[in-house]
Structures are given as C-alpha cells and as structure tokens.
C-alpha cells in the first residue's frame, strides 16, 4: 500500500510506543500512580510499580528522577522499606505550568466567580477554580484574596435569569 496524501495523520502518536510487553502507559499516568502510592506511604519501588504498570523498572526510575529533579518533589529512598517515600507532606501534584499572563487570567476568573454567586454555576466554578489553583500553591507567592481589590469589572449585562 502506498502513502495516500488525502489521509490526514494525527500530529502525535495516539498511544505510547510499543514495547515487548505491549503499549506503555503515558508518563503522566505513571507519575500520578507513583504520586498516589508515595502519598499513601506504600513505599513503591521500581520493580513493583514497573510490573504493575507493565513498564520497565528503568522507566519508573526515570519517572521518579523527573518528579524529584524537574518537579521538585521531596522523594527519597527508604532502605528498610525497600521503596520510595515523600520526605515531607505533598498536597498536590505539580502538573500545571502556567505563564504570568495565565495567572493574571486566573485572577480575573476568580473575580468573575462573584457574578455567579447564588446560581447553579457557583459550586462547579469554585470547584474547578480550586483544582486549577491548588497546583500553584507552592509556585505562586501571593494570596488571591490580597489581589481581589486590584481588578474590577462591570457585568456584561447578563442577568441571573439569562443564565
């Protein structure tokens, strides 16, 4: 079969590369599983998690190194437990990289939440905002509430009845 220029191929692979054990799990999924095990103090090790996730122990070691050195997570090895652990409490997994402009947009969004007070959208919007900002707690050194007075805007004219 020859290449057909009319068939569009996705920009990236749909699945991770094939290994001798099948398709490997995406790195974020592996790191989230590692994070959960570390947080639960299950002392995961490379062999055990690698077998569970059907990837090599070396892949898990690279994931741990990435989490430790690139994401700055406090991970260490416990020789008596034969596994890794967090050396200090970790609240959320730092999986979101945001620019200054995006932080400003989040600030505006936080201010806009007030417009939905008392509507069916209030709770889901607050929940979504909390999830987005929880990952920034260790990376952003200001209080959202301290900056609340810095931004103000008027309603676009939509009333609660229009929602």
Number of C-alpha atoms within 10 A of each C-alpha: 3 4 6 7 7 6 7 7 8 7 6 7 8 7 10 13 11 10 11 8 9 11 13 18 15 11 14 11 11 20 18 13 15 24 22 14 18 20 17 12 13 14 19 23 22 22 17 15 19 18 12 10 16 16 21 18 17 12 16 23 16 13 17 23 15 14 20 15 11 9 13 11 20 14 18 14 15 15 8 6 12 12 18 21 23 20 13 10 9 14 11 14 16 17 13 10 9 11 8 9 9 11 14 12 12 17 17 16 13 19 19 17 15 11 16 16 14 10 11 11 13 14 14 10 17 16 10 10 15 12 12 13 15 15 17 18 14 11 11 12 8 9 9 14 11 8 11 13 9 10 11 10 8 7 9 6 7 9 10 12 6 6 9
